Amino acid sequence: MTKVKITVSKKVKEIHPVVKDIVENLTELEFIHFIRVSPEYLQASNEVTEGRIKIPVTKPEHPTAIGVCLIIDIAYNDIQFYEITSAIKGCGGKMVDAVLKALPKDWNGVVVMDWS
């Protein structure tokens, strides 16, 4: 099992319990290697960008990346699927399932736009 590198922004004072559950579920997916938590976003992928700040690759239609970018709206109990990409068939569904099974009944998973 590959260890997942989790990065938490310095701007995050405390990780919300729902976000913790999502992170935990995503770490259980064998293809996720990097997770980044910031105040309003959660990004997870098998690849990161080059440069000083390593950001998980979630750009739709990426030829090799498997990843998801979520917008976290704690005030409204919403998790929005902002970007998702899956170079391997079936991985997208596994990421969506990992996120949705972490949401309490009073939370919503929202897809703003679906490019698929």
NORMO-V79279 format. One record per residue. N is the residue number from 0. RES is the residue in three letters. D_FIRST is the distance of its C-alpha to the first C-alpha in whole Angstrom. Layout:
N_RES_D_FIRST ; N_RES_D_FIRST
//
This chain:
0_MET_0 ; 1_THR_4 ; 2_LYS_6 ; 3_VAL_9 ; 4_LYS_13 ; 5_ILE_15 ; 6_THR_19 ; 7_VAL_22 ; 8_SER_25 ; 9_LYS_28 ; 10_LYS_30 ; 11_VAL_28 ; 12_LYS_30 ; 13_GLU_28 ; 14_ILE_25 ; 15_HIS_26 ; 16_PRO_25 ; 17_VAL_24 ; 18_VAL_22 ; 19_LYS_20 ; 20_ASP_19 ; 21_ILE_19 ; 22_VAL_16 ; 23_GLU_14 ; 24_ASN_14 ; 25_LEU_13 ; 26_THR_10 ; 27_GLU_9 ; 28_LEU_10 ; 29_GLU_7 ; 30_PHE_10 ; 31_ILE_11 ; 32_HIS_10 ; 33_PHE_14 ; 34_ILE_16 ; 35_ARG_19 ; 36_VAL_22 ; 37_SER_25 ; 38_PRO_28 ; 39_GLU_29 ; 40_TYR_26 ; 41_LEU_22 ; 42_GLN_20 ; 43_ALA_17 ; 44_SER_16 ; 45_ASN_13 ; 46_GLU_16 ; 47_VAL_19 ; 48_THR_23 ; 49_GLU_24 ; 50_GLY_26 ; 51_ARG_27 ; 52_ILE_25 ; 53_LYS_22 ; 54_ILE_22 ; 55_PRO_19 ; 56_VAL_21 ; 57_THR_22 ; 58_LYS_25 ; 59_PRO_26 ; 60_GLU_27 ; 61_HIS_24 ; 62_PRO_24 ; 63_THR_20 ; 64_ALA_19 ; 65_ILE_17 ; 66_GLY_18 ; 67_VAL_20 ; 68_CYS_23 ; 69_LEU_24 ; 70_ILE_28 ; 71_ILE_28 ; 72_ASP_31 ; 73_ILE_32 ; 74_ALA_35 ; 75_TYR_35 ; 76_ASN_32 ; 77_ASP_31 ; 78_ILE_28 ; 79_GLN_29 ; 80_PHE_26 ; 81_TYR_28 ; 82_GLU_26 ; 83_ILE_23 ; 84_THR_22 ; 85_SER_20 ; 86_ALA_20 ; 87_ILE_19 ; 88_LYS_21 ; 89_GLY_19 ; 90_CYS_17 ; 91_GLY_20 ; 92_GLY_21 ; 93_LYS_17 ; 94_MET_17 ; 95_VAL_21 ; 96_ASP_20 ; 97_ALA_18 ; 98_VAL_20 ; 99_LEU_23 ; 100_LYS_22 ; 101_ALA_22 ; 102_LEU_25 ; 103_PRO_28 ; 104_LYS_31 ; 105_ASP_33 ; 106_TRP_31 ; 107_ASN_31 ; 108_GLY_28 ; 109_VAL_31 ; 110_VAL_30 ; 111_VAL_33 ; 112_MET_33 ; 113_ASP_31 ; 114_TRP_32 ; 115_SER_30
//
